[in-house]
Amino acid sequence: MVSGKAGVNGGNNGDLFIKINIKNGPKFTLNGYDLIEDLKISPWEAALGARVNITGIDETISLYIPPGIQSGEKIKIPKKGYKDGKGSRGDLVAEIKIMVPKKMTNEESELFKKLQEISQFKPRSE
């Protein structure tokens, strides 16, 4: 058993305080008891909606992405975060990051060009 320093004049040992620093990992960032995860999705998943699997601390979670979600929006999954030591848990928060392909096939490029021609969407005017 570990305890603090010996007490004065044969008294009881004092309290031992341990400070633990938790380093953010490549997958999660800790904010209080909430775990923040960057969730990378494709433009078509963002536009059309999707169901994706994400890996939490101790399970895989099927997460619904609603149509029209934007980069930076967050989806909270309650009680799937870090344990607080008192029987409760924080939340798992998926922060949306819409990813665009760096390299595309000719067909993909043509489809994006066609979408550009027919779309009425003007993101800088909204």
C-alpha positions in Angstrom: 0.0 0.0 0.0 1.3 3.4 -0.9 0.7 6.5 1.3 2.0 9.9 1.9 5.0 10.9 4.1 5.2 9.6 7.6 3.2 11.6 10.2 4.9 13.9 12.7 5.8 12.4 16.1 4.6 8.9 15.0 1.3 10.1 13.6 -0.6 8.6 10.7 0.9 8.9 7.3 -0.3 11.9 5.2 -2.3 11.9 2.0 -0.6 11.0 -1.3 -1.7 13.0 -4.2 -1.0 11.8 -7.7 -1.5 14.0 -10.8 -2.0 12.3 -14.1 -1.7 14.1 -17.4 -3.5 12.4 -20.3 -1.9 13.1 -23.7 -4.2 13.5 -26.7 -3.7 10.7 -29.2 -3.9 10.5 -32.9 -7.6 9.4 -32.8 -9.1 11.3 -29.9 -8.8 14.6 -28.1 -9.9 14.8 -24.5 -12.1 17.8 -23.4 -13.1 17.3 -19.8 -14.6 13.8 -20.0 -15.7 14.2 -23.6 -13.7 12.6 -26.4 -13.5 14.5 -29.6 -12.9 12.6 -32.9 -12.4 14.1 -36.3 -14.7 12.2 -38.6 -13.6 12.4 -42.2 -16.4 12.0 -44.8 -16.7 12.4 -48.5 -18.6 15.2 -50.2 -21.3 12.8 -51.4 -21.8 11.5 -47.8 -22.1 15.1 -46.6 -24.6 16.0 -49.3 -26.7 12.8 -49.3 -26.4 11.6 -45.8 -24.8 8.3 -44.8 -24.4 5.7 -42.0 -20.8 5.2 -41.0 -19.1 3.1 -38.4 -16.8 4.9 -35.9 -14.7 3.2 -33.3 -15.2 4.4 -29.7 -13.1 3.4 -26.7 -14.6 0.0 -26.3 -17.0 -0.5 -29.2 -17.9 0.3 -32.8 -20.8 2.7 -33.2 -23.0 3.0 -36.2 -23.5 6.8 -36.7 -26.1 8.5 -38.9 -24.8 11.5 -40.9 -27.7 13.7 -41.9 -27.9 15.1 -45.4 -26.5 18.5 -45.8 -24.1 18.4 -42.9 -21.2 20.9 -43.0 -17.5 20.7 -42.1 -17.0 21.6 -38.5 -20.5 20.5 -37.3 -20.5 18.1 -34.4 -22.5 15.0 -33.7 -22.7 14.0 -30.0 -23.0 10.4 -29.0 -24.0 10.5 -25.3 -22.2 8.4 -22.7 -19.5 7.0 -25.0 -16.7 9.2 -23.8 -14.1 9.0 -21.1 -15.1 7.4 -17.7 -15.1 9.9 -14.8 -14.2 7.4 -12.1 -17.6 7.8 -10.4 -19.6 5.5 -12.7 -20.5 8.0 -15.4 -19.0 8.9 -18.8 -18.6 11.9 -21.0 -19.8 12.0 -24.6 -18.1 11.0 -27.8 -18.2 14.0 -30.2 -17.6 13.4 -33.9 -16.5 16.6 -35.6 -17.2 16.5 -39.3 -14.4 17.0 -41.8 -15.5 16.9 -45.4 -12.6 15.6 -47.5 -12.2 16.1 -51.2 -10.2 13.7 -53.3 -6.7 14.9 -54.2 -6.5 12.7 -57.2 -9.5 11.8 -59.4 -10.2 9.6 -62.3 -11.3 11.3 -65.5 -14.8 10.1 -64.9 -14.9 11.6 -61.4 -13.5 14.9 -62.7 -16.2 15.0 -65.4 -18.9 14.3 -62.9 -17.7 17.2 -60.7 -17.6 19.5 -63.7 -21.2 18.4 -64.7 -22.3 19.1 -61.1 -20.7 22.5 -61.3 -22.6 23.3 -64.5 -26.0 22.3 -63.2 -25.9 23.2 -59.5 -27.6 26.3 -58.2 -25.6 26.1 -55.0 -23.7 29.3 -54.2 -21.8 28.8 -50.9 -20.3 32.3 -50.7 -23.7 34.0 -51.2 -25.5 32.3 -48.3 
